[in-house]
Amino acid sequence: MSCGCSSSGQFQIKNLAKTDIDEVSEIHMQQVTFLLRNLTEKLYKKNPAELKKNIDQTIESRLNRIFSCPPDKNMIELGNKDGSDAILLGFEPEYKGDRVFAMMYGLYTMIHKSYNSKCELFIPDSLNEQALYNSAKNIEIFVWRLNTRLKEDGHPLILTNSLEGEARNLSYERIFGKLISLQDTMALIVSRKTGRIIKEVVLFTGMAFLPIGL
């Protein structure tokens, strides 16, 4: 009985240091990570040649490598790049490494930075609505690049939607739509709490990724 009370007491003390917005932020982070893991798994299944670029790697081992919290910064195969720099590396035509790994690690760490690079949030932590908003726009830019970056043979660098003659696959679009919505919603929640106005951005073709900070 005493052990149970002690455990319960510790849990309550921990949560006293959290506000409602901290709890909401963590739920959003958990949902984003779940969707990114799902997306990464689908991309590896659609692009098995990327996984084969690293001997003895499995989808599960790559997922575990990408989605640690805090993120593993010792990514020698990416030149220790993260965020938008890792994403751009995956889109370089001459890149010989695992493009799925580079892109998804970059996307995950970019979004993680929008939550102040925290795995858990407490009262002293303050999120930035502009960083969250910019991360949502960066997901849109990421999707545009996925759909337009082609190999010399005219095929996409990374396959998502179906090829000509195949049944249209909308599952990727649904996941990306949910990711964008989660980040946009979190940006609005923080903006209402802080009273700060989000500077909206109009995207255009070929636009560079927006800054996140940190």
N, C-alpha and C positions, 0 to 999 in steps of 0.2 A: 504493500500500500504506500509506504513511504517513498519507494523508488518512483512510483507512478506520479506522486505529488511533485517530487523534485523535477521530473521530466516535464510535467505540465507547467510548473513554475518557470522553468527556463524558457519554454516556448512563449509564454505570455510576456516575460521580460523582453525578449527579443522583439516581439511585435509591438511593444510600447514605443519602440524607436522608429516605427513605420507610420506614415500617413496613408490615407486612402489612395492618394495618387501614387505612392510608392507601390502599393499592392497592385493597382491597375497597371503600372509600368511593368512590373515583373510578369504579370499575366500576358501582357503584350509581347514581352521578350520571349517568353516560353512558346507562345503561339508562332512567332516569327521563326524561331529556331526549329520548331517542329515542321513548318512548311518548307524551310530551306533544306532540311534533311531529306524530306520527301522529294523535293525537286532534284537534289543532287543524285539520289538513288535512281530516279527516272532518267536523268541525263546520262548516267553511266550505262544504264541498260540500253539506251538509244544510241550511245556512242561507245561501244565496247572497246574499240581500238585505243581510246584514251587510257583506259584502265591498264591495258596490256603494256603501256610504255614503261611501267615500273614492275619489275619482276617480283612475284610473290605477293603482290597487293590484291586485296579483295575490296568489294564495295564497302563492307563493314569496317575494314581497317582504314579506308580513306575517310569515311564518315567520322570515325572516332578521332582521326588526326585533325580534321577540319573543325569539328564542333566541340572543342573543349572550352571550358570557361574558368579562368580567363584564357583567351586564345593563345595557342603555342606561337611564340614569336621567332622560334628557331627554325625557320623555313628556308633551309639552304637551297632547296631545289627551286625556290622562287626568288633567290637572291635576297632573302629576308624582306621581301616586299609584302605589304598588306593593303587592305582597302582598295581604293580605285587604282593604285599602282599595280597591284596583283591582277586585278581585272583586266587592265590594259595589256599586261604581259600575256595573258591568255588569248588575247585577240591579235597579237602580233603575228603576221603571216609566216615569219621565219621561226617562230617558237616551236621547239621540238619536244617540249615536255607535255605533261598531262594538262590539257586545256581546261577540262572540267574542274580539276582540282584548283588550278590557279583562279579561275573565274569565281567559283563558289566560295573558296576561302576568302577571296577579295570581297565578295558581296557580304559574307557573314561578318567579317571584321569591320567593314564599312558601316553596317547597320549597328554593330556592337558599339562603335564609337559614338553613334547618335544617342546612346544611353550612357554617356560619360564613361564608356569602357568599364562599366560595373556589371558584376554578376548578380548583385543584390543591392537594393536601394533602401536608404534610411533617411530620416528627417533632414540631416545636414546636406544631403545630396540635392542638387537642383538641375533638372533637365533643361535643355535649351530647345525651344520650339522650332527655331530656324534650322537647327541641325537635324531634327526629326523630319521636318518638311523637306529639306534638301535630300535626305536619304530616300524619301518616297520618290522624288523626281529622278534621283540617280537610278532607282530600279527601273523607271520608265526608259531612261537612256540605255541601261543595260539591255532591256528587251529589244529596243530599236537596233542595237549593235548585233544582237543574236540573229535578228531577222535579216540583216543587210550585209554582214561581213561574209564574204564568199572566198572559196579556194579558187585556184586558177582554172579548175574544171567547171566552175560555176555553181558547185554545191556549197551549202553553208559550212563554215568552220566547225560549228556544232549543230547537230540536228535536234530540232524540237518538234515543230509541226511536221506533218506527214509529207512525203514526197509526192510528186504528181502521180495520180492513179491510185493512191492509197486513200482510205477513209480518213477524213479530217479529224485530227486529234486536238481537242480543245482543253485537255487537262492542264497543259502548261500555262495557257492563258488564264485559267481559273486560279491557279496558284499564284501567279504574278499579280493578278488583280487583288487577291486577298492580302498579299504582302504590302502592296501600295496602300490599300485601304487601312490596314493596321497602323502603318507609319503616319499616314495623313491624320487619322483619328487621334493618335497619341499627340501629334503636334498641336491639334486644336485643343485638346484637354489641357496641355501645358500652357498654351497661349491664354486660355481663359483664367487659369490659376495665376499667372504672372502679370496679366494685363498688357503684355507686350504684343505688338502686331507682327504677324508673319509677312515677310516680304515675298510676295508671290513671283514666280518665275515662269515665263512663257518659253517652252522648249522649242528648239528648231533643229533641223537636220544636221547631224554631225556635231552637236553640242558636246562640250567637254563635261566631265562629271563636276558636280557642284561641291564646294568645300564642306566638310563636316566639322572640322576642328579637332582638338586634342592631337 
